[in-house]
């Protein structure tokens, strides 16, 4: 696979993988690009826009350390579970990562560990902050509970809906962005409890207000949200995210750990590898 040139990234290695794959979910397409210490943030942002993946990891390896800088086509992501899982898969396939990966990110070092046959990102050991939302959700005509804001490194608003309502709702991207700006959050999470799983739909600023197929950070906030709304437990949670066909759905696994830590994992499948074309853009 060859992708047309991106200034500052020409000739760099590129992997395309799918993260959060399940029996009925194709997961989120994710890019992993190798970079050097001199790669500029502007080049990474331009690369993420041109590649067009929901999230792209720009991975730098120095003297045994790994640093992951994450971008969507629209913004830099201080912490992204999807790109960390993609990076772990690529490094392990190249035999440059063992059973554990400690990845540098914009919020500090984040562990990625394997439990059984799946990789998990371990989110903060600090107590997850939960507060009441103050702004009105763009859910006119929809019966819903009061929203709560959960902060797992990126703040999001969560609200419980019935399963039927969750499947039927559509949010206008412009209304999502307006709400998120007013509330100071990065997304809206619609939640419905099922017998054996949690249904989740996420509309996010990282996709300009559009719906995401799979959002690890949003899934990681579910234990705190469920506990705050009377449905919490210390058991693993299966999260089925997205809407429509398998192409727009993801399957995420959430494991509460000791203390306040939460691990978010998912299956990763490699799709293709190649290099960014050294030719100039027209």
LOLUMMAR-922172 format. One line per 3 residues: number of its first residue (from 1); their letters; for each residue x, y, z of N, C-alpha, C. Coordinates in Angstrom, 3 decimals, decimal comma. Layout:
N
NUM) A) X Y Z X Y Z X Y Z | ... $
// end
This chain:
282
1) XXX) 0,843 -1,188 0,000 0,000 0,000 0,000 0,882 1,243 0,000 | 0,564 2,208 -0,859 1,303 3,467 -0,919 0,311 4,612 -0,790 | 0,556 5,521 0,136 -0,257 6,711 0,323 0,537 7,910 -0,176 $
4) XXX) -0,154 8,855 -0,847 0,530 10,010 -1,407 1,256 10,802 -0,333 | 2,211 11,600 -0,772 3,176 12,240 0,131 2,535 13,204 1,116 | 3,150 13,263 2,277 2,803 14,214 3,311 4,101 14,900 3,708 $
7) XXX) 4,186 16,209 3,616 5,433 16,887 3,960 5,933 16,467 5,337 | 7,214 16,114 5,419 7,806 15,714 6,683 7,612 14,264 7,052 | 6,788 13,524 6,279 6,522 12,121 6,594 6,810 11,202 5,413 $
10) XXX) 7,379 11,728 4,346 7,609 10,937 3,140 8,511 9,745 3,430 | 8,084 8,574 2,996 8,846 7,352 3,175 8,653 6,673 4,516 | 7,903 7,283 5,416 7,688 6,675 6,734 6,795 5,444 6,630 $
13) XXX) 7,010 4,498 7,548 6,199 3,278 7,562 4,777 3,578 8,040 | 3,814 2,865 7,442 2,399 3,022 7,788 1,761 1,655 7,933 | 1,042 1,463 9,037 0,206 0,282 9,225 -1,247 0,727 9,317 $
16) XXX) -2,129 -0,041 8,704 -3,566 0,182 8,845 -4,147 -1,025 9,578 | -4,783 -0,766 10,710 -5,359 -1,848 11,510 -6,794 -1,483 11,880 | -7,539 -2,484 12,315 -8,875 -2,264 12,874 -8,833 -2,597 14,362 $
19) XXX) -9,349 -1,683 15,166 -9,324 -1,827 16,620 -10,756 -1,952 17,140 | -10,943 -2,769 18,155 -12,245 -3,052 18,766 -13,130 -3,875 17,830 | -12,550 -4,945 17,317 -13,254 -5,855 16,412 -13,992 -6,907 17,234 $
22) XXX) -15,169 -7,327 16,756 -15,941 -8,378 17,412 -16,689 -9,201 16,395 | -17,437 -10,210 16,838 -18,171 -11,072 15,906 -19,124 -10,303 14,991 | -19,727 -9,240 15,518 -20,664 -8,437 14,730 -20,203 -6,989 14,623 $
25) XXX) -18,894 -6,775 14,719 -18,363 -5,412 14,713 -17,023 -5,383 13,995 | -16,906 -4,502 13,015 -15,653 -4,371 12,268 -14,661 -3,438 12,953 | -15,112 -2,717 13,987 -14,199 -1,855 14,719 -13,824 -0,594 13,959 $
28) XXX) -12,863 0,135 14,517 -12,445 1,426 13,974 -11,131 1,291 13,209 | -11,097 1,802 11,984 -9,855 1,823 11,212 -8,895 2,817 11,859 | -7,654 2,396 12,024 -6,657 3,199 12,734 -5,335 3,151 11,989 $
31) XXX) -4,658 4,283 11,887 -3,345 4,328 11,268 -2,247 4,377 12,314 | -1,126 3,724 12,016 0,077 3,804 12,855 1,231 4,202 11,950 | 1,848 5,343 12,217 2,921 5,887 11,388 4,172 6,055 12,249 $
34) XXX) 5,319 5,574 11,761 6,573 5,784 12,482 7,082 7,198 12,218 | 7,641 7,829 13,240 8,199 9,174 13,093 9,523 9,245 13,847 | 10,298 10,282 13,532 11,547 10,540 14,231 11,392 11,677 15,212 $
37) XXX) 12,456 11,962 15,950 12,402 13,003 16,976 12,198 14,393 16,386 | 12,536 14,563 15,107 12,400 15,877 14,494 11,088 16,112 13,775 | 10,170 15,148 13,812 8,889 15,315 13,124 8,065 16,404 13,800 $
40) XXX) 7,571 17,350 13,005 6,848 18,496 13,557 5,383 18,152 13,807 | 4,770 18,729 14,839 3,336 18,527 15,072 2,483 18,921 13,868 | 2,869 19,988 13,162 2,095 20,401 11,988 2,082 19,316 10,921 $
43) XXX) 3,203 18,612 10,758 3,256 17,528 9,776 2,378 16,356 10,210 | 2,380 16,053 11,504 1,519 14,975 11,987 0,045 15,334 11,821 | -0,315 16,570 12,126 -1,704 16,997 11,956 -2,117 16,928 10,492 $
46) XXX) -1,223 17,375 9,594 -1,518 17,308 8,159 -1,630 15,861 7,696 | -0,756 14,999 8,226 -0,818 13,586 7,878 -2,118 12,952 8,309 | -2,576 13,264 9,514 -3,840 12,705 10,003 -5,009 13,162 9,146 $
49) XXX) -4,987 14,421 8,711 -6,069 14,912 7,853 -6,069 14,203 6,508 | -4,886 14,042 5,916 -4,805 13,432 4,593 -5,123 11,938 4,645 | -4,627 11,244 5,653 -4,932 9,820 5,781 -6,417 9,596 6,038 $
52) XXX) -7,026 10,460 6,836 -8,469 10,406 7,021 -8,979 9,332 7,954 | -8,100 8,638 8,680 -8,566 7,643 9,646 -9,228 8,355 10,831 | -10,155 7,702 11,508 -10,726 8,335 12,703 -9,652 8,755 13,704 $
55) XXX) -8,624 7,905 13,867 -7,474 8,248 14,705 -6,198 7,685 14,090 | -5,117 8,429 14,208 -3,808 7,982 13,722 -2,783 8,146 14,836 | -1,971 7,106 15,033 -0,878 7,141 16,010 0,425 7,453 15,291 $
58) XXX) 1,160 8,435 15,772 2,496 8,740 15,275 3,468 8,275 16,362 | 4,238 7,239 16,039 4,999 6,498 17,044 6,487 6,776 16,897 | 7,096 7,236 17,987 8,535 7,491 18,028 9,171 6,558 19,056 $
61) XXX) 10,235 5,865 18,639 10,974 4,983 19,541 12,380 5,537 19,740 | 12,740 5,769 21,007 14,054 6,309 21,357 14,627 5,534 22,529 | 15,769 4,891 22,322 16,515 4,250 23,413 15,621 3,407 24,316 $
64) XXX) 14,786 2,591 23,692 13,936 1,687 24,459 12,613 2,268 24,905 | 12,394 3,562 24,699 11,124 4,174 25,078 10,232 4,333 23,848 | 8,937 4,411 24,090 7,949 4,565 23,020 7,073 5,760 23,351 $
67) XXX) 6,942 6,685 22,396 6,055 7,833 22,580 5,018 7,833 21,466 | 3,747 7,985 21,836 2,645 7,954 20,878 1,938 9,304 20,894 | 1,920 9,972 19,748 1,166 11,210 19,575 -0,036 10,895 18,703 $
70) XXX) -1,228 11,249 19,173 -2,467 10,831 18,516 -3,211 12,027 17,933 | -3,711 11,830 16,719 -4,499 12,860 16,042 -5,725 12,230 15,405 | -6,842 12,959 15,413 -7,951 12,695 14,506 -7,769 13,637 13,322 $
73) XXX) -8,611 13,563 12,291 -8,478 14,539 11,203 -8,728 15,976 11,650 | -9,295 16,155 12,853 -9,724 17,480 13,277 -8,965 18,045 14,472 | -8,344 17,180 15,281 -7,704 17,700 16,486 -6,677 16,718 17,032 $
76) XXX) -5,776 17,257 17,856 -4,821 16,420 18,575 -5,509 15,835 19,801 | -5,242 14,557 20,068 -5,881 13,853 21,169 -4,844 13,610 22,263 | -5,060 14,191 23,432 -4,084 14,058 24,519 -3,943 12,605 24,962 $
79) XXX) -5,028 11,856 24,910 -5,015 10,440 25,276 -6,003 9,713 24,384 | -5,567 8,616 23,762 -6,430 7,861 22,846 -6,162 6,370 23,038 | -7,121 5,647 23,590 -6,931 4,212 23,814 -6,800 3,455 22,498 $
82) XXX) -7,530 3,901 21,493 -7,516 3,209 20,201 -6,126 3,202 19,580 | -5,453 4,345 19,570 -4,117 4,398 18,971 -3,094 3,642 19,817 | -3,285 3,606 21,129 -2,367 2,846 21,978 -2,511 1,345 21,738 $
85) XXX) -3,735 0,866 21,580 -3,943 -0,552 21,272 -3,380 -0,894 19,901 | -3,566 0,008 18,934 -3,014 -0,220 17,595 -1,491 -0,264 17,641 | -0,891 0,643 18,409 0,570 0,675 18,529 1,095 -0,601 19,172 $
88) XXX) 0,444 -1,057 20,232 0,865 -2,296 20,899 0,828 -3,464 19,924 | -0,206 -3,531 19,101 -0,336 -4,627 18,131 0,807 -4,590 17,117 | 1,102 -3,398 16,608 2,165 -3,266 15,609 3,523 -3,606 16,215 $
91) XXX) 3,836 -3,056 17,384 5,139 -3,314 18,006 5,293 -4,782 18,380 | 4,229 -5,401 18,846 4,316 -6,818 19,202 4,514 -7,677 17,957 | 3,851 -7,291 16,837 4,028 -8,051 15,596 5,453 -7,918 15,060 $
94) XXX) 6,118 -6,801 15,404 7,518 -6,591 15,004 8,487 -7,084 16,073 | 7,931 -7,651 17,146 8,725 -8,175 18,264 9,574 -7,091 18,930 | 9,035 -5,863 18,966 9,728 -4,782 19,675 8,982 -4,394 20,947 $
97) XXX) 7,981 -5,194 21,324 7,254 -4,954 22,566 6,943 -6,297 23,203 | 7,095 -6,376 24,523 6,807 -7,610 25,233 5,369 -7,654 25,704 | 5,159 -8,308 26,854 3,804 -8,450 27,380 3,256 -7,125 27,890 $
100) XXX) 4,140 -6,157 28,174 3,704 -4,860 28,665 4,342 -3,753 27,835 | 3,588 -2,692 27,619 4,090 -1,509 26,927 3,780 -0,308 27,800 | 4,773 0,528 28,036 4,573 1,788 28,746 4,784 2,894 27,724 $
103) XXX) 3,686 3,483 27,272 3,739 4,442 26,171 3,666 5,868 26,689 | 4,582 6,708 26,231 4,501 8,122 26,531 3,398 8,771 25,711 | 2,596 9,620 26,346 1,517 10,335 25,665 1,522 11,779 26,148 $
106) XXX) 0,583 12,565 25,641 0,486 13,959 26,072 0,077 14,096 27,539 | -0,456 13,027 28,147 -0,847 13,092 29,561 0,119 12,311 30,448 | 1,252 11,901 29,887 2,224 11,120 30,643 2,263 9,675 30,171 $
109) XXX) 2,963 8,833 30,922 3,112 7,435 30,533 1,848 6,644 30,857 | 1,418 5,829 29,875 0,194 5,033 30,016 0,536 3,568 29,767 | 0,189 2,663 30,695 0,492 1,242 30,492 -0,495 0,582 29,529 $
112) XXX) 0,034 -0,316 28,708 -0,787 -1,207 27,885 -0,369 -2,626 28,248 | -1,324 -3,404 28,757 -1,015 -4,744 29,250 -1,896 -5,769 28,551 | -1,426 -7,008 28,550 -2,213 -8,101 27,981 -2,819 -8,933 29,113 $
115) XXX) -4,124 -9,122 29,020 -4,845 -10,020 29,905 -5,434 -11,124 29,032 | -5,001 -12,367 29,315 -5,412 -13,493 28,484 -4,940 -13,237 27,053 | -5,848 -13,110 26,086 -5,411 -12,978 24,688 -5,705 -11,599 24,121 $
118) XXX) -5,835 -10,587 24,975 -6,247 -9,267 24,506 -5,440 -8,179 25,198 | -5,135 -7,110 24,472 -4,431 -5,967 25,048 -5,432 -4,983 25,636 | -5,034 -4,368 26,744 -5,859 -3,378 27,433 -5,012 -2,148 27,747 $
121) XXX) -5,620 -0,974 27,605 -5,015 0,271 28,066 -5,489 0,519 29,494 | -4,554 0,770 30,396 -4,898 1,016 31,798 -5,042 2,518 32,000 | -6,265 2,936 32,294 -6,539 4,353 32,490 -6,225 4,760 33,921 $
124) XXX) -6,178 6,023 34,159 -5,650 6,657 35,365 -6,016 5,959 36,665 | -5,055 5,916 37,556 -5,299 5,406 38,891 -5,901 6,445 39,817 | -5,997 7,685 39,342 -6,649 8,716 40,136 -8,158 8,490 40,110 $
127) XXX) -8,838 8,953 41,146 -10,280 8,800 41,210 -10,941 9,545 40,052 | -11,761 8,834 39,283 -12,436 9,449 38,148 -13,424 10,493 38,655 | -13,373 11,670 38,067 -14,250 12,753 38,505 -15,604 12,666 37,798 $
130) XXX) -16,673 12,814 38,574 -18,040 12,789 38,044 -18,766 14,018 38,580 | -19,461 14,718 37,691 -20,242 15,884 38,117 -21,519 15,957 37,294 | -22,461 16,741 37,756 -23,690 16,960 36,996 -23,404 17,864 35,803 $
133) XXX) -24,034 17,560 34,683 -23,931 18,437 33,510 -24,841 19,642 33,706 | -24,437 20,777 33,167 -25,198 22,008 33,346 -25,956 22,424 32,085 | -25,458 22,056 30,927 -26,068 22,491 29,669 -27,157 21,515 29,230 $
136) XXX) -28,033 21,994 28,386 -29,142 21,174 27,891 -28,670 20,325 26,719 | -28,846 19,011 26,844 -28,460 18,107 25,762 -29,314 18,350 24,520 | -28,741 18,162 23,317 -29,512 18,328 22,073 -30,376 17,103 21,796 $
139) XXX) -31,283 16,811 22,748 -32,174 15,649 22,644 -33,622 16,103 22,762 | -33,994 17,101 21,975 -35,346 17,648 22,041 -36,383 16,565 21,751 | -37,394 16,498 22,605 -38,464 15,527 22,412 -38,145 14,130 22,884 $
142) XXX) -36,954 13,931 23,449 -36,534 12,605 23,911 -36,552 12,581 25,439 | -37,234 11,590 26,000 -37,261 11,426 27,452 -35,928 10,834 27,906 | -35,276 11,503 28,844 -33,977 11,004 29,295 -33,699 11,462 30,719 $
145) XXX) -32,776 10,761 31,373 -32,335 11,146 32,712 -31,434 12,378 32,628 | -31,091 12,924 33,785 -30,111 14,007 33,817 -28,743 13,469 33,401 | -27,990 14,294 32,701 -26,665 13,881 32,229 -25,619 14,100 33,314 $
148) XXX) -24,594 13,248 33,285 -23,433 13,400 34,151 -22,185 13,536 33,293 | -21,238 14,325 33,755 -19,952 14,478 33,079 -18,930 13,607 33,794 | -18,263 12,739 33,026 -17,232 11,851 33,564 -15,910 12,201 32,892 $
151) XXX) -14,869 12,368 33,698 -13,555 12,766 33,191 -12,570 11,623 33,374 | -12,141 11,004 32,267 -11,110 9,955 32,305 -9,860 10,404 31,550 | -9,611 11,694 31,536 -8,541 12,269 30,727 -9,117 13,160 29,650 $
154) XXX) -10,279 12,780 29,130 -11,132 13,622 28,289 -12,526 13,572 28,906 | -13,123 14,729 29,128 -14,448 14,786 29,751 -15,527 14,535 28,707 | -16,531 13,755 29,099 -17,672 13,485 28,222 -18,949 13,508 29,047 $
157) XXX) -20,054 13,870 28,404 -21,361 13,815 29,053 -22,012 12,472 28,756 | -22,549 11,832 29,798 -23,210 10,531 29,683 -24,669 10,678 30,090 | -25,546 9,960 29,381 -26,960 9,984 29,744 -27,572 8,621 29,472 $
160) XXX) -28,425 8,159 30,401 -29,141 6,899 30,226 -30,352 7,094 29,327 | -30,551 6,157 28,407 -31,742 6,111 27,566 -32,270 4,686 27,569 | -33,523 4,518 27,161 -34,012 3,165 26,930 -33,321 2,603 25,696 $
163) XXX) -33,280 1,280 25,590 -32,609 0,651 24,449 -33,247 1,071 23,132 | -34,575 1,126 23,079 -35,255 1,503 21,835 -34,954 2,949 21,465 | -34,948 3,828 22,468 -34,659 5,237 22,193 -33,232 5,410 21,710 $
166) XXX) -32,298 4,722 22,342 -30,893 4,817 21,931 -30,721 4,434 20,463 | -31,412 3,398 20,023 -31,275 2,961 18,633 -31,875 3,966 17,659 | -32,889 4,714 18,097 -33,615 5,598 17,184 -33,048 7,008 17,109 $
169) XXX) -32,269 7,409 18,103 -31,809 8,800 18,196 -30,768 9,116 17,124 | -30,830 10,344 16,612 -29,769 10,882 15,761 -29,473 12,288 16,250 | -28,194 12,618 16,383 -27,783 13,941 16,839 -27,118 14,708 15,706 $
172) XXX) -27,500 15,971 15,562 -26,904 16,834 14,548 -25,479 17,208 14,972 | -24,475 16,991 14,107 -23,091 17,294 14,497 -22,885 18,725 14,977 | -23,544 19,687 14,331 -23,388 21,080 14,758 -23,930 21,284 16,169 $
175) XXX) -25,044 20,619 16,476 -25,614 20,723 17,822 -24,707 20,055 18,848 | -24,060 18,966 18,452 -23,114 18,291 19,343 -21,948 19,218 19,675 | -21,373 19,848 18,651 -20,240 20,749 18,879 -20,638 21,937 19,749 $
178) XXX) -21,836 22,472 19,521 -22,305 23,601 20,322 -22,465 23,195 21,787 | -23,064 22,040 22,016 -23,231 21,558 23,391 -21,879 21,323 24,057 | -20,979 20,659 23,350 -19,676 20,331 23,938 -18,894 21,588 24,300 $
181) XXX) -18,986 22,615 23,460 -18,306 23,873 23,767 -18,897 24,519 25,019 | -20,221 24,483 25,142 -20,873 25,100 26,294 -20,589 24,342 27,587 | -20,534 23,011 27,500 -20,357 22,173 28,694 -18,889 21,932 29,025 $
184) XXX) -18,001 22,207 28,063 -16,585 21,948 28,284 -16,232 20,481 28,238 | -16,876 19,740 27,330 -16,631 18,301 27,189 -16,240 17,999 25,748 | -15,815 16,752 25,515 -15,373 16,361 24,174 -16,342 15,421 23,479 $
187) XXX) -17,474 15,117 24,115 -18,417 14,225 23,455 -19,662 13,987 24,276 | -20,659 13,398 23,606 -21,919 13,000 24,232 -22,035 11,488 24,117 | -22,274 10,815 25,245 -22,360 9,353 25,292 -23,780 8,946 25,674 $
190) XXX) -24,431 8,218 24,799 -25,769 7,695 25,049 -25,631 6,255 25,517 | -26,255 5,923 26,644 -26,031 4,634 27,305 -27,356 3,913 27,510 | -27,369 2,607 27,227 -28,515 1,751 27,548 -27,989 0,454 28,138 $
193) XXX) -28,535 0,051 29,266 -28,125 -1,196 29,909 -28,890 -2,366 29,299 | -28,171 -3,414 28,913 -28,764 -4,652 28,441 -28,469 -5,751 29,456 | -29,047 -6,926 29,238 -28,846 -8,021 30,193 -27,383 -8,450 30,280 $
196) XXX) -26,713 -8,524 29,121 -25,346 -9,066 29,109 -24,316 -8,088 28,560 | -24,701 -6,834 28,386 -23,778 -5,851 27,811 -24,316 -4,450 28,067 | -23,533 -3,466 27,672 -23,970 -2,071 27,683 -23,925 -1,560 26,253 $
199) XXX) -25,026 -0,959 25,808 -25,048 -0,314 24,489 -24,572 1,120 24,648 | -23,743 1,546 23,729 -23,134 2,868 23,812 -23,090 3,498 22,431 | -23,494 4,756 22,350 -23,293 5,554 21,139 -22,587 6,839 21,562 $
202) XXX) -21,580 7,242 20,787 -20,744 8,384 21,163 -20,644 9,349 19,990 | -20,955 10,604 20,255 -20,816 11,686 19,279 -19,711 12,597 19,803 | -18,693 12,861 18,980 -17,446 13,394 19,532 -16,882 14,571 18,752 $
205) XXX) -16,228 15,472 19,470 -15,584 16,612 18,823 -14,433 16,169 17,928 | -13,826 15,014 18,232 -12,687 14,552 17,429 -13,092 14,190 16,009 | -14,405 14,009 15,777 -14,931 13,749 14,433 -15,896 14,854 14,020 $
208) XXX) -15,668 16,054 14,529 -16,470 17,236 14,189 -17,942 17,045 14,529 | -18,207 16,356 15,640 -19,573 16,165 16,108 -20,257 14,922 15,590 | -19,603 14,181 14,707 -20,202 12,969 14,146 -20,079 11,803 15,123 $
211) XXX) -20,761 10,699 14,786 -20,746 9,523 15,654 -19,502 8,682 15,420 | -18,941 8,175 16,510 -17,755 7,328 16,452 -18,165 5,864 16,493 | -17,375 5,033 15,838 -17,636 3,591 15,813 -17,269 2,951 17,146 $
214) XXX) -16,153 3,355 17,718 -15,675 2,785 18,977 -14,800 3,814 19,672 | -15,030 4,026 20,966 -14,337 5,082 21,705 -13,879 4,525 23,044 | -12,601 4,176 23,133 -12,096 3,541 24,338 -12,234 4,391 25,583 $
217) XXX) -11,934 5,685 25,471 -12,038 6,558 26,632 -13,463 6,664 27,143 | -14,429 6,692 26,219 -15,838 6,743 26,621 -16,243 5,456 27,327 | -15,788 4,318 26,801 -16,070 3,042 27,464 -15,423 2,998 28,842 $
220) XXX) -14,229 3,581 28,964 -13,540 3,596 30,245 -14,254 4,410 31,307 | -15,087 5,349 30,896 -15,854 6,136 31,850 -17,129 5,465 32,321 | -17,495 4,344 31,688 -18,760 3,692 32,038 -18,820 3,182 33,478 $
223) XXX) -17,763 2,524 34,018 -17,885 2,065 35,408 -18,235 3,190 36,383 | -17,608 4,353 36,232 -17,907 5,481 37,122 -19,326 5,987 36,896 | -19,751 6,047 35,627 -21,108 6,508 35,327 -22,141 5,521 35,862 $
226) XXX) -21,931 4,233 35,630 -22,882 3,226 36,103 -22,960 3,226 37,626 | -21,808 3,391 38,288 -21,813 3,444 39,749 -22,586 4,658 40,254 | -22,426 5,789 39,572 -23,093 7,021 39,991 -24,594 6,986 39,736 $
229) XXX) -25,039 6,090 38,844 -26,462 6,010 38,504 -27,089 4,699 38,977 | -26,434 4,044 39,927 -27,040 2,884 40,564 -26,850 1,565 39,863 | -25,920 1,489 38,918 -25,738 0,225 38,201 -24,308 -0,234 38,156 $
232) XXX) -23,487 0,239 39,079 -22,067 -0,085 39,031 -21,746 -1,447 39,616 | -20,641 -2,011 39,183 -20,149 -3,267 39,742 -18,664 -3,366 39,440 | -18,004 -4,352 40,037 -16,584 -4,568 39,789 -16,365 -5,650 38,748 $
235) XXX) -17,417 -6,058 38,065 -17,278 -7,098 37,058 -16,890 -6,493 35,710 | -16,243 -7,285 34,842 -15,959 -6,814 33,483 -17,253 -6,463 32,746 | -17,152 -5,488 31,858 -18,312 -5,019 31,095 -18,030 -5,176 29,606 $
238) XXX) -18,954 -5,800 28,891 -18,889 -5,864 27,434 -19,654 -4,671 26,882 | -19,003 -3,878 26,052 -19,609 -2,663 25,503 -19,792 -2,831 24,003 | -21,023 -2,669 23,554 -21,329 -2,726 22,124 -21,639 -1,305 21,663 $
241) XXX) -20,741 -0,748 20,873 -20,863 0,655 20,474 -21,190 0,773 18,997 | -21,781 1,903 18,640 -22,036 2,218 17,242 -23,489 2,054 16,865 | -23,732 2,089 15,559 -25,105 2,076 15,050 -25,075 1,600 13,612 $
244) XXX) -26,094 0,864 13,205 -26,158 0,412 11,812 -25,521 -0,947 11,636 | -24,797 -1,120 10,524 -24,214 -2,410 10,183 -22,926 -2,660 10,960 | -22,345 -3,847 10,750 -21,087 -4,200 11,419 -19,969 -3,229 11,077 $
247) XXX) -20,038 -2,588 9,908 -19,000 -1,647 9,491 -18,935 -0,421 10,394 | -20,018 -0,111 11,076 -20,056 1,079 11,930 -20,315 0,703 13,385 | -19,754 -0,432 13,788 -19,893 -0,886 15,174 -18,548 -1,358 15,722 $
250) XXX) -18,382 -1,203 17,024 -17,187 -1,690 17,699 -17,562 -2,476 18,940 | -16,662 -3,356 19,361 -16,875 -4,147 20,577 -15,707 -3,899 21,520 | -16,001 -3,390 22,708 -14,981 -3,007 23,671 -15,157 -3,798 24,963 $
253) XXX) -14,041 -4,054 25,641 -14,046 -4,810 26,888 -13,472 -3,929 27,994 | -14,223 -3,782 29,075 -13,827 -2,911 30,183 -13,661 -3,759 31,440 | -12,504 -3,610 32,094 -12,197 -4,371 33,308 -11,847 -3,404 34,434 $
256) XXX) -12,695 -3,261 35,448 -12,281 -2,505 36,636 -11,124 -3,227 37,320 | -10,089 -2,488 37,688 -8,914 -3,064 38,339 -8,865 -2,609 39,795 | -7,773 -2,922 40,473 -7,627 -2,505 41,863 -7,621 -0,985 41,964 $
259) XXX) -8,116 -0,495 43,081 -8,147 0,944 43,275 -9,120 1,599 42,309 | -8,679 2,681 41,683 -9,542 3,412 40,763 -9,202 3,142 39,306 | -8,296 2,200 39,046 -7,882 1,952 37,666 -8,949 1,182 36,892 $
262) XXX) -9,028 1,486 35,600 -9,923 0,791 34,677 -9,122 0,443 33,434 | -9,276 -0,789 32,960 -8,596 -1,217 31,739 -9,615 -1,347 30,618 | -9,265 -0,794 29,453 -10,131 -0,861 28,274 -9,386 -1,594 27,176 $
265) XXX) -9,988 -2,667 26,677 -9,319 -3,473 25,667 -10,215 -3,813 24,501 | -9,615 -4,435 23,506 -10,364 -4,863 22,333 -9,470 -5,638 21,395 | -10,084 -6,370 20,524 -9,328 -7,153 19,547 -8,868 -6,248 18,404 $
268) XXX) -7,658 -6,517 17,933 -7,048 -5,716 16,868 -6,702 -6,640 15,710 | -7,022 -6,209 14,501 -6,744 -6,987 13,293 -5,951 -6,116 12,332 | -4,797 -6,606 11,871 -4,005 -5,870 10,875 -4,677 -5,963 9,512 $
271) XXX) -4,678 -4,856 8,781 -5,295 -4,811 7,454 -4,237 -4,711 6,366 | -3,296 -3,773 6,496 -2,279 -3,588 5,461 -1,092 -2,835 6,038 | 0,037 -2,918 5,336 1,237 -2,178 5,711 1,850 -1,573 4,456 $
274) XXX) 2,662 -0,556 4,634 3,322 0,073 3,493 4,120 1,275 3,936 | 4,421 2,146 2,984 5,151 3,378 3,273 4,449 4,552 2,622 | 4,627 5,715 3,223 4,087 6,934 2,638 4,912 7,298 1,416 $
277) XXX) 4,263 7,597 0,326 4,913 7,839 -0,960 5,840 9,047 -0,868 | 7,116 8,908 -1,285 8,043 10,042 -1,233 7,808 11,060 -2,345 | 6,910 10,765 -3,288 6,640 11,723 -4,375 5,950 12,958 -3,815 $
280) XXX) 6,074 14,060 -4,534 5,451 15,297 -4,100 3,968 15,289 -4,443 | 3,192 15,971 -3,594 1,785 16,154 -3,906 1,654 17,096 -5,089 | 0,640 16,883 -5,948 0,443 17,818 -7,061 0,024 19,182 -6,543 $
// end
